[in-house]
Structure formats: structure tokens, C-alpha cells
Amino acid sequence: MSKHSSIRRRDFLRLSASTIAVGATFDALAARISRGDENSLRSSGYGPLRPVADEVTGLKLLQLPEGFRYLSFGWTGEPMADGSPTPHTHDGMAVTSDKDGQIILSRNHEIAETGRPIGSASITYDAKATGGCTNLLFDANREKWMRSWPSISGTVRNCAGGPTPWGTWLTCEESTLGPGDEYDGKRFDYEQTHGWVFEVQPEGESDPRPLKGLGRIWHEAVAIDPETGIVYETEDRKEAGLFRFLPNEPGNLRAGGALQMLKAVGRDDLRNGLKTGQTFDIEWVDIQDPERADTPGTYDHQGVYRQGVDAGGSTFARLEGAWYGNKRVYVTATSGGDAERGQVWEFDPKEQTLTLRFESPGMDVLDMPDNMCVSPRGGIVLCEDGDIVPQRLHGLTPKGQLFTLAANNIDFRRGGAPHGLANEDYRDQEWAGATFSFDGTWLFANIQTPGVTFAITGPWGDGLV
């Protein structure tokens, strides 16, 4: 690990230590749900939401509490630093560098189509794939977006991922398709196999070679324990596994390692029929062939998952968001629970236990959480991807109460859409990529469609998020 990597690791540990309130957050929330007290699940948060004008376009794109403001950037079609248009379908994102107020973010684009790559050949994995990542620079001192640029190219359905303790971004492909494969009746003439994880640098060129040891999976997100370097991986399928990659050299994922799948002792199916607060001892089962895309004789896209299940691994419902905090790994199961409106799971690496910390009793409480992040103040931000209009960002306070932090207010039915976008109502489109600056002053987040990134700030205070 380089000197620069060691510095980034210390920064990551400092931020992780600041999230000590997270465990208490979920404990308090679990107690409320177990009492059936849904009203007490809600907090007034920072107050009622109201339409607020964007300081860049003047358009009222978001609803926010009093005192909060924001700046938009990186719209689909907006020119990047190299003159190329910003790709569409903004998804997972994280701050990877934050030095002297110069904040760099890496942002995914969940694109599956074949066509021309978004970046140069030197950062392109598959010349027929159009997904990838763009990086963005925000100057917190000037409160101004500066520029964006392609950071990795030629990948497929870059859905989520996760920041590393050494200051890079792991971007994940939510697909296991390869050359000539068909999916939903459509043929994809890729030149390379897909279903991999790639490492993206905050500056300079990224190596477009996949990290194949992390498995060929219908990937969603990753979270890394900075104390061990172990990578925890979620899988977004109706039948999904929670995996971990044990690196041979922590901090150097190209050095190889072993892939395993979680087994909850005594429980094969974790999708429903559980009680909030229920805890399982866990074990890990080995994946013999991490590069297997399909079960032999099929095209089920479950080659790794089925190996794990056959060895005793447990099944989750659509695992999506993942984040490390409070010396725990938190993951969201978007459609998990009896109401199929979402679960939040907590894994304790030291105790090797898995706890159901939150299960939504219905969409009015929380409707299908997707991406998530932990604030430096200890609160949680959950990106909702459900059926409610408008789509919302939720905060989860250290006292265990949920509140609506923001709402999507993008409605161009009367015209005014920038950068040649369609004049449509986008309020039903999901939030994604929530991530804080290291000091917690700025919350960055995306609206996936029409595709735009926001820098949000306001009177965060203490004790909420």
C-alpha cells in the first residue's frame, strides 16, 4: 500500500469512528417497530418540505426543509471537460477524495445498451459497452461545481459500488451477460464478459481490467471493513446472496483472494417471516468458481449464487445498498420483509452475527430502500426506490426515527427541461448515490432519470443525520 493509500485509510477510519451512534439508531428503531408503534417511527426531522429553487438553473427541482439549499450539475447531455455529453442513468456514487475543499466524486451510469463507449480507449474495458463512471469535482470553498470527466468506460449497468479505505471507488456491474447473450428477448453483442467489479481512481486514468476474484455476480454494492480489508458484496436478484471477498493483500484487490457466501445458522431464507431485532450467528461457505456466470446447463445468471446455496448459504431479497459504519456493515434488502417494502440488515464482523435492524411495515413508513450512506454525524440517509410519488430521501436519526429529508420535484410538463431533455414529469424517478463530504457539510445525491447530481447543504445540526 502506498503512502497516499495509508493517508486515505486514516481518513476513512476517522470518519468511521464518528458514526458511533448508528448502532443505537437501529436499536431504538427496532424497539418501536416491535411495539407496533408506527407513529413514533416518524420524526419531524428538519421540518416540512417546500419547493426550493436550484442556485444554478433557478428551477424548483427539489423539495427541502427551511434553510436548505442546493446546486445542480452533471445533467444528462451536459458537456463534460472533454466535450463529450454526460451519460444518462445516474446511479451509485461516493466521495473518493476531499482535500482542502476540493471534493471528487465517482458516479455510476447504469447503462446496458451496446454502442460507443463513454471514454477513451485507455480506460475502456469493452468497446461495445456504453456504461461506466464519470468523476465530478466540487469546490466547497467556492460552493461551485467545477468539471466532470469519464473515469472508466466500456462496462455494463454500473449500478452501485462503494468507496475504499484507500481512496478509490469500486464500481459494480449488475449483469452477467457476455458476447452474444440474450436477455428479455434482446441480443447483446458485447466483446467481453460482464458481471465484474472495477476500481476507479479519483484522478488520473483507471485500470479497466476487472477484479475477477470478487466474482461474476449480478452485483449491486460493496462495503469494505477498513480494519481487515474484507469486501462485502450485495447481489440484486429476487434470490440473492451476501458475499465477502477475503483479499490476499488488504488494499490490493488485484492480488486475488477467496470468495464466500453468508450462511445464517438455522435459517436458509431471510426474505420474510422474521421479527425486527432477530439475530443469527453466521458462517461463511466457500465459492469454488467465482467466475461462473450461470448454473451449468442454464442461463439463469446465478452461477455464483447457486454454488453458495448448494453449500448452505442463505437467501435474501434483492440486496442493494451497502455501507460500512460503527464497525458494522449495513445492507438494504429492497423488497424484503412481510410487506415486501424493505429491510435493513446489520452485520457485525467481530461477533460474526447478522441482525434484522429494520423491516418496513408499509410504504407509508419506508418504501423500498435502495442506496444508503452513513453521515459523519452518525445518522443514515436512505434512497427510496418505490411506488410513492414523489420519490423521497429519508433520514434515520440516532434516536431511531425516520423523516423525509428531500423529495423529487422535477416536473417539466410545462417546459424548461435543460440540455435537450424531454419535457416530462420525473417526480416518480428514484434517488441514488447519496454520499457526504468528509466533514458532513455537503450531501451529494442523484436523481437517476432524467439524470442529475445535486450538492445539498443546510443547518444539519446534531442528532439527526
Backbone torsions as a table, in degrees:
resi	resn	phi	psi	omega
1	MET	NA	135.0	-176.8
2	SER	-75.0	167.7	175.8
3	LYS	-59.3	-42.6	178.2
4	HIS	-59.9	-41.1	179.7
5	SER	-62.5	-39.7	179.9
6	SER	-63.1	-40.2	177.7
7	ILE	-62.7	-44.4	-179.4
8	ARG	-63.6	-36.8	179.3
9	ARG	-62.7	-42.2	179.3
10	ARG	-64.0	-40.1	176.9
11	ASP	-59.3	-42.4	-178.0
12	PHE	-65.3	-42.5	178.8
13	LEU	-63.8	-38.2	178.7
14	ARG	-62.2	-44.1	-179.6
15	LEU	-67.9	-38.3	179.0
16	SER	-63.1	-39.8	-179.0
17	ALA	-64.8	-25.7	-177.6
18	SER	-75.8	-6.4	-176.9
19	THR	-100.5	33.6	-175.2
20	ILE	-63.7	-21.3	-177.1
21	ALA	-78.6	-7.9	-172.3
22	VAL	-64.1	-41.9	-180.0
23	GLY	-60.1	-43.0	177.8
24	ALA	-63.9	-35.0	177.5
25	THR	-55.0	-54.0	-176.0
26	PHE	-71.5	-32.4	175.7
27	ASP	-60.6	-46.7	-179.1
28	ALA	-65.3	-40.6	179.1
29	LEU	-64.3	-42.0	179.1
30	ALA	-60.7	-40.3	179.8
31	ALA	-62.8	-40.9	179.7
32	ARG	-64.7	-44.3	-179.1
33	ILE	-65.8	-40.1	-178.8
34	SER	-64.0	-26.6	176.8
35	ARG	-83.2	-7.1	-178.1
36	GLY	73.5	19.4	-175.5
37	ASP	-94.6	79.2	-175.5
38	GLU	-69.5	-32.3	-180.0
39	ASN	-61.4	-37.6	-178.2
40	SER	-76.2	-5.6	175.0
41	LEU	-71.4	-21.4	-174.5
42	ARG	-96.3	139.6	174.7
43	SER	-119.6	155.1	175.4
44	SER	-73.3	-12.7	176.6
45	GLY	59.6	-129.3	179.0
46	TYR	-93.0	8.8	178.9
47	GLY	109.3	176.2	-177.6
48	PRO	-64.5	153.0	179.3
49	LEU	-87.4	153.5	177.2
50	ARG	-149.4	151.0	176.6
51	PRO	-62.5	132.4	-178.3
52	VAL	-125.6	136.2	-179.1
53	ALA	-76.2	136.3	174.2
54	ASP	-66.4	133.9	-178.7
55	GLU	-75.4	-5.9	177.5
56	VAL	-98.8	-52.2	-175.6
57	THR	-97.5	-19.8	-174.3
58	GLY	81.7	-2.2	-179.1
59	LEU	-84.7	147.3	179.1
60	LYS	-88.4	84.4	-172.1
61	LEU	-91.3	-23.7	-177.4
62	LEU	-130.1	154.5	165.7
63	GLN	-104.0	129.1	-177.2
64	LEU	-139.6	162.7	175.4
65	PRO	-70.4	164.2	177.1
66	GLU	-55.7	134.2	176.9
67	GLY	92.7	-9.1	178.6
68	PHE	-95.3	147.4	-179.3
69	ARG	-144.5	170.2	-174.2
70	TYR	-158.4	163.2	176.9
71	LEU	-132.8	130.9	-179.9
72	SER	-93.9	157.2	179.5
73	PHE	-169.0	161.5	171.8
74	GLY	67.2	38.1	176.2
75	TRP	-63.5	149.8	170.3
76	THR	-52.4	128.0	-179.9
77	GLY	90.1	-14.6	179.0
78	GLU	-68.6	133.2	-177.7
79	PRO	-61.8	136.1	174.0
80	MET	-90.8	-178.2	-175.1
81	ALA	-61.3	-30.4	-179.7
82	ASP	-88.5	4.2	179.1
83	GLY	91.3	-12.6	179.8
84	SER	-78.8	154.7	-179.0
85	PRO	-75.4	146.2	175.0
86	THR	-62.0	129.6	178.0
87	PRO	-64.9	165.7	-178.9
88	HIS	-93.9	-179.1	173.8
89	THR	59.5	65.4	178.8
90	HIS	-69.7	134.0	-177.5
91	ASP	-134.7	-128.8	-174.6
92	GLY	-58.3	154.8	-174.0
93	MET	-163.5	154.8	174.0
94	ALA	-157.3	153.8	170.0
95	VAL	-75.5	126.0	179.8
96	THR	-111.3	-18.1	178.1
97	SER	-147.1	135.8	-179.2
98	ASP	-147.4	90.4	-175.1
99	LYS	-126.8	121.4	175.5
100	ASP	53.1	38.7	177.9
101	GLY	82.3	-1.2	177.5
102	GLN	-96.3	106.1	-172.2
103	ILE	-105.5	124.2	176.6
104	ILE	-110.4	130.9	176.8
105	LEU	-117.0	148.2	170.6
106	SER	-110.4	130.5	-172.9
107	ARG	-126.3	131.8	178.4
108	ASN	-82.3	155.9	171.4
109	HIS	-130.8	112.8	-172.1
110	GLU	-85.1	74.8	-174.4
111	ILE	-116.2	130.9	-176.8
112	ALA	-107.5	-17.2	-172.9
113	GLU	-63.0	153.0	170.0
114	THR	-85.3	154.0	-178.8
115	GLY	156.0	-151.7	-176.6
116	ARG	-83.7	131.7	179.1
117	PRO	-63.4	158.0	-177.1
118	ILE	-82.8	-12.6	-176.1
119	GLY	-130.2	-178.2	-179.1
120	SER	-71.4	165.4	-177.4
121	ALA	-60.9	-30.9	-175.9
122	SER	-69.2	-19.6	178.5
123	ILE	-116.0	16.7	-175.2
124	THR	-106.1	130.3	178.0
125	TYR	-87.3	-48.5	-176.1
126	ASP	-128.1	117.3	-175.5
127	ALA	-69.1	-6.9	178.8
128	LYS	-108.7	2.5	-177.3
129	ALA	-106.3	143.0	-171.2
130	THR	-112.1	4.0	176.1
131	GLY	-84.2	-179.6	178.5
132	GLY	152.8	-157.6	-178.8
133	CYS	-132.3	150.0	168.4
134	THR	-121.9	146.7	175.0
135	ASN	-103.8	150.1	-177.3
136	LEU	-131.4	142.3	176.9
137	LEU	-113.0	124.1	176.7
138	PHE	-118.4	127.1	178.1
139	ASP	-93.6	102.2	-177.8
140	ALA	-69.9	-26.3	178.7
141	ASN	-67.1	-40.8	179.6
142	ARG	-94.7	-4.8	-175.9
143	GLU	51.5	56.7	-173.6
144	LYS	-148.5	134.6	169.8
145	TRP	-72.2	135.8	-174.6
146	MET	-104.5	-53.2	-177.0
147	ARG	-167.3	170.4	174.3
148	SER	-143.3	160.6	-177.2
149	TRP	-160.1	153.4	175.9
150	PRO	-66.7	138.4	-178.0
151	SER	-120.1	-24.3	168.7
152	ILE	-155.6	150.9	-166.8
153	SER	-145.4	162.2	176.0
154	GLY	75.7	29.2	177.3
155	THR	-113.8	179.5	-171.9
156	VAL	-130.7	131.2	174.0
157	ARG	46.2	59.1	176.0
158	ASN	-70.5	97.6	-171.0
159	CYS	-88.5	-75.6	175.9
160	ALA	-123.5	-150.9	-176.7
161	GLY	164.5	-142.3	177.4
162	GLY	-178.9	152.2	176.2
163	PRO	-76.2	151.0	176.2
164	THR	-101.6	156.7	176.6
165	PRO	-63.8	-18.6	-177.7
166	TRP	-99.1	10.9	168.7
167	GLY	89.8	31.3	173.4
168	THR	-124.2	179.8	-179.8
169	TRP	-122.3	130.8	172.5
170	LEU	-97.8	117.1	179.8
171	THR	-103.7	137.5	-170.1
172	CYS	-116.9	137.5	176.2
173	GLU	-90.5	124.9	176.8
174	GLU	-95.1	67.1	-177.6
175	SER	-174.1	149.8	171.6
176	THR	-125.2	27.1	-178.8
177	LEU	-76.8	155.7	177.4
178	GLY	-136.6	-172.0	-177.5
179	PRO	-55.0	123.9	176.4
180	GLY	78.4	1.2	-179.7
181	ASP	-70.4	153.8	176.7
182	GLU	-115.4	146.4	177.6
183	TYR	-148.9	128.3	-177.1
184	ASP	52.7	39.9	176.2
185	GLY	78.5	6.4	-178.6
186	LYS	-116.2	136.8	179.5
187	ARG	-91.7	139.0	179.9
188	PHE	-119.4	112.6	-176.8
189	ASP	-92.6	58.2	175.6
190	TYR	-70.0	161.9	175.1
191	GLU	-97.7	-16.3	-176.6
192	GLN	-129.8	162.7	172.5
193	THR	-76.4	155.1	-179.1
194	HIS	-132.5	171.4	-173.7
195	GLY	113.2	26.2	-171.3
196	TRP	-113.9	173.4	172.0
197	VAL	-111.6	140.5	179.7
198	PHE	-126.7	151.7	179.4
199	GLU	-105.4	128.7	-175.3
200	VAL	-112.8	129.8	178.5
201	GLN	-85.0	146.8	176.8
202	PRO	-67.9	-32.8	178.5
203	GLU	-137.8	159.0	-177.9
204	GLY	75.9	-173.9	-176.5
205	GLU	-87.2	140.3	175.4
206	SER	-91.1	147.8	177.1
207	ASP	-79.9	115.9	-175.6
208	PRO	-81.2	11.2	176.7
209	ARG	-79.1	136.0	-179.4
210	PRO	-72.1	153.4	174.1
211	LEU	-91.5	81.4	-169.1
212	LYS	-67.4	-22.0	178.9
213	GLY	-63.8	-22.1	179.7
214	LEU	-79.6	0.1	171.7
215	GLY	99.0	152.8	173.8
216	ARG	-100.6	93.6	-167.3
217	ILE	-132.6	159.3	170.7
218	TRP	-75.3	70.6	-168.7
219	HIS	-64.5	154.1	169.9
220	GLU	-127.2	-79.1	-174.1
221	ALA	-129.1	168.0	173.6
222	VAL	-136.7	155.1	172.9
223	ALA	-140.8	135.7	-175.7
224	ILE	-113.1	130.2	173.3
225	ASP	-79.1	113.3	-176.1
226	PRO	-68.9	-16.7	-179.7
227	GLU	-79.0	-25.2	-177.3
228	THR	-121.7	-20.9	-174.6
229	GLY	79.9	3.9	179.4
230	ILE	-69.4	136.3	-179.4
231	VAL	-103.1	123.7	177.2
232	TYR	-102.1	134.1	-169.7
233	GLU	-127.1	133.8	176.0
234	THR	-102.6	158.4	-176.8
235	GLU	-130.8	125.4	-175.9
236	ASP	-97.2	78.3	173.2
237	ARG	-134.6	160.0	176.6
238	LYS	-58.9	-34.7	169.8
239	GLU	-111.3	110.4	-171.5
240	ALA	-130.4	152.7	174.5
241	GLY	-113.2	159.0	171.0
242	LEU	-108.3	121.3	-172.7
243	PHE	-113.5	160.6	169.6
244	ARG	-136.6	145.2	177.5
245	PHE	-112.0	121.2	179.4
246	LEU	-96.3	102.0	-174.5
247	PRO	-73.4	142.9	173.8
248	ASN	-65.4	-34.3	177.9
249	GLU	-130.9	102.1	178.9
250	PRO	-53.8	129.7	-178.2
251	GLY	93.6	-10.3	177.5
252	ASN	-128.8	87.9	-173.6
253	LEU	-73.4	-14.9	177.6
254	ARG	-76.8	-10.8	-179.4
255	ALA	-79.8	1.7	177.1
256	GLY	83.9	-179.2	-178.1
257	GLY	165.4	-164.5	-177.5
258	ALA	-117.9	143.4	177.8
259	LEU	-108.8	135.5	-180.0
260	GLN	-136.4	162.1	178.3
261	MET	-121.9	142.1	-177.3
262	LEU	-71.0	138.9	172.9
263	LYS	-122.9	118.4	173.7
264	ALA	-84.9	117.1	-175.2
265	VAL	-60.9	121.7	177.8
266	GLY	85.7	3.8	-178.3
267	ARG	-145.7	108.3	-179.9
268	ASP	-80.6	-31.9	-173.8
269	ASP	-120.7	116.8	-176.9
270	LEU	-107.2	16.3	-174.1
271	ARG	-78.3	-30.9	-179.0
272	ASN	-162.1	-178.2	178.9
273	GLY	73.7	25.0	-177.1
274	LEU	-118.7	167.1	176.4
275	LYS	-112.1	140.0	176.4
276	THR	-59.2	133.6	-176.5
277	GLY	95.4	-9.3	179.9
278	GLN	-66.6	134.0	-175.0
279	THR	-121.7	141.1	179.1
280	PHE	-123.9	139.6	164.2
281	ASP	-71.4	146.2	-177.5
282	ILE	-126.6	155.0	172.7
283	GLU	-129.8	171.9	179.4
284	TRP	-126.1	134.5	179.1
285	VAL	-109.2	144.3	-175.0
286	ASP	-77.2	143.0	170.5
287	ILE	-100.1	116.0	-174.3
288	GLN	-75.2	-34.7	-177.6
289	ASP	-129.8	87.3	-177.2
290	PRO	-64.9	-15.5	-176.2
291	GLU	-98.0	8.1	-178.1
292	ARG	-80.0	115.2	-176.7
293	ALA	-76.8	-38.6	-174.2
294	ASP	-131.0	155.8	169.9
295	THR	-63.2	133.3	-177.5
296	PRO	-49.6	132.3	179.7
297	GLY	85.5	3.0	-178.8
298	THR	-133.7	174.6	169.2
299	TYR	-125.9	55.1	-172.6
300	ASP	-91.1	-4.3	-179.5
301	HIS	59.7	24.5	-175.6
302	GLN	-127.7	30.5	-176.2
303	GLY	-60.1	-41.1	179.2
304	VAL	-77.3	-45.7	179.9
305	TYR	-56.4	-45.8	-177.5
306	ARG	-65.4	-35.0	174.8
307	GLN	-60.0	-42.7	-179.8
308	GLY	-66.2	-44.1	179.2
309	VAL	-63.0	-43.2	179.5
310	ASP	-61.9	-26.1	179.0
311	ALA	-91.9	2.3	177.2
312	GLY	108.4	5.4	-179.7
313	GLY	-67.4	157.7	-176.3
314	SER	-99.0	153.0	-176.3
315	THR	-103.7	132.1	172.9
316	PHE	-109.6	171.7	175.6
317	ALA	-104.4	110.7	173.1
318	ARG	42.6	73.5	175.6
319	LEU	-73.1	128.7	-178.3
320	GLU	-124.7	-90.5	-174.2
321	GLY	-63.7	150.8	175.6
322	ALA	-149.1	139.8	177.9
323	TRP	-155.8	143.5	176.1
324	TYR	-96.8	133.9	175.7
325	GLY	-171.2	151.9	178.6
326	ASN	57.3	30.6	-176.8
327	LYS	59.1	30.4	177.1
328	ARG	-131.7	161.7	171.0
329	VAL	-113.9	123.1	179.3
330	TYR	-107.8	137.9	177.0
331	VAL	-135.3	149.8	175.9
332	THR	-106.5	138.7	171.4
333	ALA	-108.5	101.5	-167.6
334	THR	-56.0	-43.3	-177.3
335	SER	-110.4	18.5	-179.4
336	GLY	-75.6	162.9	176.3
337	GLY	99.0	165.0	-178.4
338	ASP	-63.0	-34.6	178.3
339	ALA	-85.5	-5.2	-178.2
340	GLU	57.3	35.3	-179.3
341	ARG	-116.2	7.9	170.3
342	GLY	122.1	147.9	175.0
343	GLN	-131.9	152.8	168.9
344	VAL	-120.2	122.2	-179.4
345	TRP	-107.0	147.5	176.9
346	GLU	-123.2	124.8	176.0
347	PHE	-108.9	129.2	178.5
348	ASP	-102.7	105.1	-177.1
349	PRO	-62.8	-33.0	-177.8
350	LYS	-72.3	-46.9	-177.7
351	GLU	-85.3	-13.5	-176.9
352	GLN	55.9	53.1	177.0
353	THR	-127.8	154.3	178.2
354	LEU	-125.4	126.9	-176.6
355	THR	-125.2	134.1	172.3
356	LEU	-79.5	101.4	-174.8
357	ARG	-85.6	-25.7	-179.6
358	PHE	-155.9	133.8	170.8
359	GLU	-131.1	122.1	-177.5
360	SER	-68.3	127.3	177.2
361	PRO	-80.2	-8.4	179.9
362	GLY	172.5	165.7	-173.7
363	MET	-65.2	-23.3	179.2
364	ASP	-67.8	-25.9	177.7
365	VAL	-84.9	-55.2	177.9
366	LEU	-159.2	130.8	-173.0
367	ASP	-114.4	90.7	171.6
368	MET	62.5	74.7	177.8
369	PRO	-67.0	141.9	-176.4
370	ASP	-121.5	-110.0	176.6
371	ASN	-60.8	152.2	178.5
372	MET	-148.5	162.7	171.7
373	CYS	-153.0	161.0	176.5
374	VAL	-105.9	130.4	178.3
375	SER	-76.6	152.1	172.4
376	PRO	-59.3	-18.7	177.4
377	ARG	-87.1	-6.1	176.3
378	GLY	104.7	-10.1	177.2
379	GLY	-82.3	175.2	-177.1
380	ILE	-120.7	141.9	170.5
381	VAL	-115.0	129.3	-179.1
382	LEU	-117.2	127.5	175.8
383	CYS	-89.0	120.2	-177.8
384	GLU	-87.9	137.3	177.7
385	ASP	-136.8	70.4	-175.7
386	GLY	-127.7	-143.3	-173.4
387	ASP	-106.0	-11.4	-177.7
388	ILE	-71.7	139.7	174.9
389	VAL	-119.7	125.3	1.7
390	PRO	-79.2	158.5	173.5
391	GLN	-69.3	148.9	-169.2
392	ARG	-129.8	155.2	164.2
393	LEU	-99.8	131.8	179.1
394	HIS	-111.2	146.5	169.9
395	GLY	-107.5	145.7	175.8
396	LEU	-121.8	113.1	-171.9
397	THR	-80.4	162.4	175.4
398	PRO	-62.7	-13.8	175.4
399	LYS	-90.6	2.3	174.9
400	GLY	85.6	25.1	179.6
401	GLN	-115.0	142.0	177.9
402	LEU	-93.2	145.9	172.2
403	PHE	-150.0	158.2	178.5
404	THR	-85.6	119.2	-176.9
405	LEU	-90.2	-34.9	-178.1
406	ALA	-158.3	159.8	176.8
407	ALA	-137.7	146.3	178.6
408	ASN	-72.9	121.6	-178.2
409	ASN	-121.1	22.7	-175.9
410	ILE	-80.9	106.5	-178.0
411	ASP	-139.3	107.0	-177.4
412	PHE	-108.5	24.4	-178.6
413	ARG	-62.6	-23.0	176.8
414	ARG	-95.9	10.4	179.1
415	GLY	97.6	179.2	175.8
416	GLY	98.2	3.7	-179.2
417	ALA	-65.7	130.3	-178.3
418	PRO	-81.6	163.7	171.2
419	HIS	56.3	33.0	175.4
420	GLY	74.1	14.9	179.5
421	LEU	-73.4	157.5	-178.6
422	ALA	-68.4	140.4	177.6
423	ASN	-81.6	82.4	-176.8
424	GLU	-130.7	172.2	175.5
425	ASP	-90.0	116.7	-177.1
426	TYR	-109.5	14.1	-174.4
427	ARG	-68.1	-16.1	178.6
428	ASP	-89.1	4.5	-176.3
429	GLN	-88.4	145.5	-169.4
430	GLU	-73.4	153.4	167.7
431	TRP	-83.5	154.4	178.2
432	ALA	-158.4	162.0	167.4
433	GLY	69.8	25.3	179.8
434	ALA	-61.3	133.7	-179.1
435	THR	-163.2	142.8	-177.9
436	PHE	-101.6	152.3	164.3
437	SER	-62.6	158.5	-174.1
438	PHE	-61.0	-30.2	179.4
439	ASP	-90.1	-0.6	176.5
440	GLY	79.4	6.5	-178.5
441	THR	-74.1	-38.6	-175.6
442	TRP	-116.3	132.2	170.7
443	LEU	-105.3	124.2	177.6
444	PHE	-105.8	140.7	179.8
445	ALA	-158.4	158.8	179.8
446	ASN	-114.2	151.4	158.0
447	ILE	-104.4	120.8	-169.4
448	GLN	-59.9	-45.0	179.5
449	THR	-131.8	127.8	15.9
450	PRO	-76.4	-4.6	179.7
451	GLY	100.3	98.2	179.9
452	VAL	-159.5	149.9	178.9
453	THR	-114.9	140.8	-179.6
454	PHE	-120.6	143.8	166.9
455	ALA	-109.4	115.6	-173.4
456	ILE	-114.4	136.0	176.2
457	THR	-144.0	163.6	-178.6
458	GLY	171.8	-167.7	-178.6
459	PRO	-78.5	75.0	-176.5
460	TRP	-60.8	-41.9	-179.6
461	GLY	63.1	-162.1	-179.8
462	ASP	-114.9	148.2	169.6
463	GLY	92.2	-3.1	177.1
464	LEU	-109.8	-89.1	172.3
465	VAL	-133.0	NA	NA
